[in-house]
Amino acid sequence: MDKLDILDLMMFALVDTPVSGPITVREGRGVVRLAREHGNLPSRAQFFGEFFIAKQYVHGRFTTLRVKDKQYPVCVELLDYNTRARGIPRLPGGDDQSAVIYPHVELRSVRHFERFD
């Protein structure tokens, strides 16, 4: 991440889906893409990782960044735009393995992942 100069960068992204309204995500593998250019990263750069469904939040940890044909190891997590807390609030609906969220999310790059509840 130092090489890409993205440490502690906050980025706007979209969950990789063709739907524009609220969407359902499942616990497990997930992909988000940048909504616009951020620092050295072009728009549409993709982050690959996992979604974790909690009672009130959806957490996301992304460990691979794909820019064009290159891949980089990263530590990037979902961030609540309003509170700057880790994870994003769930909308009504879903169950223990899935959650309804808005597809527009914010990401933050970190040095390492911390435990979440």
N, C-alpha and C positions, 0 to 999 in steps of 0.2 A: 504494500500500500504506500510505503514511502516512495518507491520508484514511480508510482503513478501520481503521487502527490495528492492523495485523497484521504489521508488520516484526519479524523474528526470533521469530515465534510458531511453536511446534511444535503440530501438530494431528493428531489421529487421523482416519483416513479409510478408505474402502473402495473397492477397484477396482470400478467400476460393472458389476456382474454379479449375476445371481440365484443363483449358486452359492456355498455357504458353505464348502466345503473348498478344498484347493489348486486353483489355476486356471492356465491357460496364457495368457500374454500374448504378443502379437506385437510385433516392432519396428514403430514407427510411432505413429499417433494413438492417444491413450488418454484416458480420463475417470476421475476419482476424485471421490467425494463425501464430504463430512464425515460422520463417524459420530455426532457430537454437536455441540452449540453450542460455539464457540470465540471468545472475545472478542466482537466485534461481528458475527460471522458465525453465521447460523442453521445447525442441522443440515441435512444434505442439500444445502448449497451445493455447486456443482459446479466442479471445476477441469479445464480442457481443455488438453491438451498432447501430449507424445510420450514413448513408452517407447524406451529404447535398451538393447539386449541386449549385455552384455559377458560375458567368460568365467565369472566367478564372481558377478557382480552384475547386477541390472536397475536402470538409472538412469531417472529420470523427471523431465522438466522441463515445468512447467505454466505457461502464459503468459496464460491467460484465466480469470477467475473469473466465474461466473454466479450471482447472488443474485436469486431471483425473476425479474423481467424485465429486470434491469440486468446489464451486463457491465463488468468492470474489468480493466485490464492488471495482471498480477502476475508475480513471479519466485518460483516455489515448486518445490521439488525433493523427491524421495523421500529418506527418511532411515532408516538402520538403527536400529531401536529400541534394540538392545542396545549397539552401539558408538558411536552418534551419527555414524557415517561416512556419507558420501553414498552413495546406492544401497541396495538391499536384496538379501540373499543369494538366490541361485537354489537351488531344490530339485532333486533328481534328476529328469532328464527334459528334454525340449526339444531344441533344436538351435541353429544359428547365428542363426536369425531368430525363435526363440520360446523362452520360458522358463517354467518352472513356479514359481509363488510362492504365498504365502498372500495372500488378498484383503485382509486387514487390514494397513494400512500407516501409516506416520507421515510427515508432511510438515513441511517447514520453509520459511518464507518467507525470502528473501535479497535483498540489494540488487542483486546480479548473479550470473549463473551462472559457475562456474569450470570449467575443463577437467577431464574425468575420463578414466580409462584403461579 
